[in-house]
């Protein structure tokens, strides 16, 4: 069984090393919601920063095919909370 701490982004691919899916995975989202339980704006700011980092990493990995809009993946799920 994996721990929630294992669900951190594997850079530069921005996949979860525990699940193998695109990060943030469900476990990472739960961990982030717990960490920022009393600070919704802080969560959104943190996710926006991570989105920028992911965009830079993913563009370096594949410059001819930069990532599509990452907003839904990184910030969109948290805005609905």
Residue pairs with C-beta under 8 A, 6 or more apart in sequence:
2 18
2 19
2 27
4 27
4 28
4 30
4 31
5 31
6 17
6 18
6 27
7 16
7 17
7 18
7 19
7 23
7 24
7 25
7 27
7 28
7 31
8 16
8 17
8 23
8 28
9 15
9 16
9 23
9 24
9 28
9 50
9 54
10 16
10 17
10 23
11 53
11 57
12 57
12 58
12 60
12 61
13 57
13 58
13 61
14 22
14 23
14 54
14 57
14 58
15 21
15 22
15 23
16 22
16 23
16 24
16 25
16 27
16 28
18 25
18 27
19 25
19 27
22 73
24 32
24 47
24 73
24 74
24 77
29 77
29 78
32 43
32 46
32 47
32 78
33 43
33 78
33 81
35 43
36 42
36 43
36 46
40 78
40 81
43 78
44 75
44 78
44 79
47 74
47 75
47 78
48 74
48 75
50 74
51 70
51 71
51 73
51 74
51 75
54 67
54 70
54 74
55 66
55 67
55 70
58 66
58 67
58 70
59 66
59 67
